């Protein structure tokens, strides 16, 4: 973990934890999926769940048609932003800690009841004990963007969320494999509900992907900058609550409301190079 001591314009600031960064080299990569990959995702979901609800609802048919595109070099955080990293933002900026009321949660209409949020809820501005190195969750898209603005102010660099293509290349690598490790689903290589523990775990608990990123498949969905429709953004990666895990493929994409604070959604950040500003 890279720790950088910074100063505010007025006085010395407390040291903040900036995310560890990974360089993704410039070059071509395969984004999206083809019929073969989508069929594989539907089949493994049906095998695990014992029914074809994913196929009947055409969950994966909205994925970008597989194509080869070029991206310049960029830097992206090696892991999702952790509770400890987000806590520095909450403390320094006086920003509300992650959490949600029962009244708001009930309006989401999710499968998980409100009690499922309790292990992830912060108290007195601090993350739950023992979860400092877990991905932060219960953060909306607006919360994630606010964190990037704070990082930009504190470091003098320019930070933002990755767009969908950047996220997918960083996690998947250049070769268009179904998963970061290859084309065969392996539940031992990610945090999913196939093996448990049905909860977030410390980042870097599973092997890294092609460029050295951790937790790109499973663990938590991650917000991106890409807008699906007004007021909704694409999330990527699957989560600890998913089985199968067709949805954990980097090509999979889902749209979620920007205001949603979910126990399954976190984020990672991108540092913008000078030529991209």
C-alpha positions as CSV (number, residue, x, y, z in Angstrom):
1,X,0.0,0.0,0.0
2,X,1.5,3.3,-1.0
3,X,1.2,6.0,1.6
4,X,1.8,9.6,0.6
5,X,2.1,12.5,3.1
6,X,0.5,15.7,1.8
7,X,0.0,19.3,2.8
8,X,-3.0,21.5,2.5
9,X,-2.5,25.0,1.4
10,X,-3.0,26.3,4.9
11,X,-1.2,23.8,7.1
12,X,0.2,20.3,7.3
13,X,-2.6,17.8,6.7
14,X,-2.9,14.4,8.2
15,X,-1.3,11.7,6.0
16,X,-3.9,10.1,3.7
17,X,-3.9,6.7,2.2
18,X,-3.9,7.0,-1.6
19,X,-4.8,3.9,-3.6
20,X,-2.0,1.7,-4.9
21,X,-1.9,2.2,-8.7
22,X,-1.3,-0.1,-11.6
23,X,-0.2,1.0,-15.1
24,X,-2.2,-0.5,-17.9
25,X,-0.1,-0.1,-21.1
26,X,-1.3,1.5,-24.3
27,X,-2.6,-1.0,-26.9
28,X,-5.4,-2.9,-28.4
29,X,-7.8,-5.2,-26.5
30,X,-10.9,-7.2,-27.0
31,X,-14.0,-5.6,-25.4
32,X,-17.4,-7.1,-25.0
33,X,-18.7,-10.6,-25.7
34,X,-19.8,-12.8,-28.6
35,X,-22.5,-15.4,-28.8
36,X,-20.2,-18.2,-27.6
37,X,-19.2,-16.4,-24.5
38,X,-22.8,-15.3,-23.6
39,X,-24.0,-18.9,-24.2
40,X,-21.3,-20.1,-21.8
41,X,-22.4,-17.6,-19.2
42,X,-26.1,-18.7,-19.5
43,X,-25.1,-22.4,-19.2
44,X,-23.0,-22.1,-16.1
45,X,-25.7,-19.9,-14.4
46,X,-28.4,-22.5,-15.3
47,X,-26.1,-25.3,-14.0
48,X,-25.6,-23.6,-10.6
49,X,-29.1,-22.2,-10.1
50,X,-31.0,-25.1,-11.6
51,X,-33.2,-22.8,-13.7
52,X,-32.8,-20.6,-16.8
53,X,-34.0,-17.2,-15.4
54,X,-30.9,-15.5,-16.7
55,X,-31.5,-16.7,-20.2
56,X,-35.2,-16.1,-20.2
57,X,-34.6,-12.5,-19.0
58,X,-31.7,-12.1,-21.5
59,X,-29.4,-10.7,-18.9
60,X,-26.3,-10.8,-21.0
61,X,-27.8,-9.9,-24.4
62,X,-27.1,-6.2,-23.7
63,X,-23.3,-6.7,-23.6
64,X,-21.2,-4.8,-26.1
65,X,-20.7,-6.9,-29.2
66,X,-17.1,-8.1,-29.1
67,X,-14.7,-5.8,-30.9
68,X,-11.1,-4.8,-30.8
69,X,-10.3,-1.3,-29.7
70,X,-7.2,0.8,-28.8
71,X,-6.7,2.6,-25.5
72,X,-3.8,4.8,-24.5
73,X,-1.9,4.0,-21.3
74,X,-3.6,4.8,-18.0
75,X,-3.2,4.2,-14.3
76,X,-6.0,2.5,-12.3
77,X,-6.1,1.5,-8.7
78,X,-4.8,-2.0,-8.0
79,X,-7.8,-2.8,-5.8
80,X,-11.2,-1.4,-5.1
81,X,-11.0,1.6,-2.8
82,X,-10.9,0.2,0.8
83,X,-12.7,1.3,3.9
84,X,-9.4,2.7,5.3
85,X,-8.8,4.8,2.2
86,X,-12.4,6.1,2.2
87,X,-12.2,6.8,5.9
88,X,-9.4,9.3,5.3
89,X,-11.8,11.1,2.9
90,X,-14.7,11.0,5.4
91,X,-12.5,12.4,8.2
92,X,-10.7,15.1,6.2
93,X,-13.7,16.3,4.2
94,X,-16.4,15.9,6.8
95,X,-18.2,13.8,4.3
96,X,-21.1,11.5,5.4
97,X,-19.9,8.0,6.2
98,X,-21.3,5.0,4.2
99,X,-24.7,3.9,5.3
100,X,-28.4,3.9,4.5
101,X,-31.6,4.3,6.4
102,X,-34.2,1.6,6.5
103,X,-36.7,3.9,4.8
104,X,-34.4,4.6,1.9
105,X,-33.3,0.9,1.6
106,X,-36.9,-0.3,1.4
107,X,-37.5,2.0,-1.6
108,X,-34.8,0.1,-3.6
109,X,-36.9,-3.0,-3.7
110,X,-33.8,-5.3,-3.4
111,X,-33.8,-9.0,-2.5
112,X,-31.7,-8.3,0.6
113,X,-33.5,-7.1,3.7
114,X,-32.3,-4.0,5.6
115,X,-30.6,-6.2,8.2
116,X,-28.2,-7.3,5.6
117,X,-26.7,-3.8,5.6
118,X,-25.8,-3.8,9.3
119,X,-22.4,-5.5,9.1
120,X,-21.3,-2.9,6.5
121,X,-22.6,0.2,8.2
122,X,-20.1,2.7,9.7
123,X,-20.4,4.1,13.2
124,X,-19.2,7.5,14.4
125,X,-17.4,8.0,11.1
126,X,-15.4,4.8,11.3
127,X,-15.7,1.5,9.3
128,X,-16.7,-1.7,11.1
129,X,-13.8,-3.1,13.1
130,X,-11.7,-5.6,11.2
131,X,-13.0,-4.4,7.8
132,X,-10.5,-1.7,7.2
133,X,-8.9,-3.5,4.3
134,X,-12.2,-4.6,2.8
135,X,-13.7,-2.8,-0.2
136,X,-15.9,0.1,0.8
137,X,-19.6,-0.4,0.0
138,X,-22.8,1.4,0.7
139,X,-21.5,4.3,-1.5
140,X,-23.5,5.8,-4.3
141,X,-22.0,6.8,-7.7
142,X,-22.1,10.4,-6.4
143,X,-20.2,9.4,-3.3
144,X,-17.5,7.7,-5.4
145,X,-17.2,10.8,-7.6
146,X,-16.9,13.0,-4.5
147,X,-14.0,10.9,-3.3
148,X,-12.2,11.4,-6.7
149,X,-12.7,15.2,-6.4
150,X,-11.2,15.1,-2.9
151,X,-8.2,13.0,-4.1
152,X,-7.7,15.6,-6.9
153,X,-7.7,18.4,-4.4
154,X,-5.4,16.7,-1.9
155,X,-2.8,15.4,-4.3
156,X,-2.8,18.0,-7.1
157,X,-3.3,15.2,-9.7
158,X,-6.6,14.6,-11.5
159,X,-8.6,11.6,-10.5
160,X,-11.9,10.1,-11.8
161,X,-13.8,6.8,-12.1
162,X,-12.8,4.6,-15.0
163,X,-15.1,4.4,-18.0
164,X,-16.4,0.9,-18.9
165,X,-13.8,0.2,-21.6
166,X,-10.9,1.2,-19.3
167,X,-12.3,-0.9,-16.5
168,X,-12.7,-3.9,-18.7
169,X,-9.3,-3.7,-20.2
170,X,-7.6,-3.3,-16.8
171,X,-9.4,-6.3,-15.4
172,X,-9.6,-8.6,-18.4
173,X,-6.3,-8.0,-20.2
174,X,-5.8,-7.7,-23.9
175,X,-6.9,-11.2,-25.1
176,X,-10.6,-11.2,-24.6
177,X,-10.8,-14.2,-22.3
178,X,-14.1,-14.8,-20.5
179,X,-12.4,-14.2,-17.1
180,X,-9.2,-12.6,-16.0
181,X,-7.6,-16.0,-15.7
182,X,-9.0,-17.7,-18.8
183,X,-12.2,-19.1,-20.4
184,X,-13.3,-21.6,-17.7
185,X,-15.0,-20.4,-14.6
186,X,-13.0,-21.3,-11.4
187,X,-14.7,-20.5,-8.1
188,X,-11.4,-20.8,-6.3
189,X,-10.1,-17.7,-8.0
190,X,-12.6,-15.1,-6.8
191,X,-14.9,-14.1,-3.9
192,X,-18.3,-15.4,-5.0
193,X,-21.2,-17.2,-3.4
194,X,-20.1,-20.5,-4.9
195,X,-17.6,-21.0,-2.0
196,X,-18.5,-18.2,0.5
197,X,-18.0,-16.6,2.9
198,X,-21.0,-14.6,1.6
199,X,-19.3,-11.3,2.6
200,X,-16.6,-9.0,1.5
201,X,-13.0,-10.1,2.3
202,X,-9.7,-8.2,2.5
203,X,-8.5,-7.0,-0.9
204,X,-5.8,-9.1,-2.6
205,X,-7.2,-12.3,-1.1
206,X,-7.3,-13.9,-4.6
207,X,-4.8,-14.0,-7.5
208,X,-4.2,-10.9,-9.6
209,X,-5.4,-10.5,-13.2
210,X,-3.3,-10.0,-16.3
211,X,-2.1,-6.5,-15.5
212,X,-1.8,-7.1,-11.7
213,X,-5.3,-5.9,-10.7
214,X,-7.0,-7.6,-7.8
215,X,-10.7,-8.3,-7.2
216,X,-11.9,-7.4,-10.7
217,X,-14.1,-10.5,-10.7
218,X,-16.4,-11.1,-7.7
219,X,-15.9,-9.3,-4.4
220,X,-18.0,-6.2,-5.2
221,X,-19.5,-4.6,-8.3
222,X,-17.8,-1.4,-9.2
223,X,-19.1,2.0,-10.4
224,X,-17.9,3.3,-13.7
225,X,-18.3,6.7,-15.4
226,X,-20.3,5.1,-18.3
227,X,-23.9,6.2,-18.4
228,X,-26.5,3.7,-19.5
229,X,-29.3,6.2,-19.3
230,X,-29.9,9.5,-17.5
231,X,-29.4,8.9,-13.7
232,X,-28.0,5.4,-14.1
233,X,-24.4,4.1,-14.5
234,X,-22.8,0.9,-15.5
235,X,-21.4,-1.3,-12.8
236,X,-19.0,-4.2,-13.5
237,X,-17.4,-7.2,-11.9
238,X,-20.0,-9.3,-10.0
239,X,-20.0,-9.7,-6.3
240,X,-19.6,-11.9,-3.2
241,X,-23.4,-12.6,-3.5
242,X,-23.3,-14.0,-7.0
243,X,-23.0,-17.7,-8.1
244,X,-22.3,-19.1,-11.5
245,X,-20.8,-16.7,-12.2
246,X,-21.8,-15.3,-15.6
247,X,-22.2,-11.9,-14.1
248,X,-18.6,-11.9,-12.8
249,X,-17.2,-11.9,-16.4
250,X,-15.5,-8.5,-17.2
251,X,-17.7,-8.2,-20.3
252,X,-20.9,-8.4,-18.2
253,X,-22.6,-5.0,-17.6
254,X,-25.5,-3.8,-15.5
255,X,-27.0,-0.4,-15.0
256,X,-27.8,0.9,-11.5
257,X,-29.3,4.2,-10.3
258,X,-26.6,6.7,-9.4
259,X,-28.1,7.3,-5.9
260,X,-28.1,3.6,-5.0
261,X,-26.1,2.7,-1.9
262,X,-25.8,-1.1,-2.0
263,X,-23.9,-3.7,0.0
264,X,-22.7,-5.2,-3.3
265,X,-21.3,-2.1,-5.0
266,X,-17.9,-0.3,-4.5
267,X,-15.5,1.4,-6.9
268,X,-11.9,1.8,-8.0
269,X,-10.3,5.0,-9.3
270,X,-8.2,6.2,-12.3
271,X,-5.5,8.8,-12.2
272,X,-5.6,11.0,-15.3
273,X,-2.4,11.7,-17.1
274,X,-1.5,15.2,-18.1
275,X,-2.2,14.6,-21.8
276,X,-5.7,13.4,-20.9
277,X,-6.7,16.5,-18.9
